[in-house]
Amino acid sequence: MSAERDREELSRLVQQLPDEEIPAALSELRRRLQTVRPWPPAWFGIEPGDGSRVGADHDEILAEGFGR
């Protein structure tokens, strides 16, 4: 099925829902669409320092074979 036909079917199905089932269906759709996550993540900033050394040791890390 194409996305357009899927949307049309979804629209028809929504129109057929009994009134008492609308809140649950709406809640489920909202839950599925909540892909926006807060930024920055909670674990940001857990490392001590001001962030100025990020990547400062990359030459040494790569020389030790990181990623091989």
Secondary structure, 3 states (H helix, E strand, C coil): CCHHHHHHHHHHHHHHCCHHHHHHHHHHHHHHHCCCCCCCCCCCCCCCCCCCCCCCCHHHHHHCCCCC
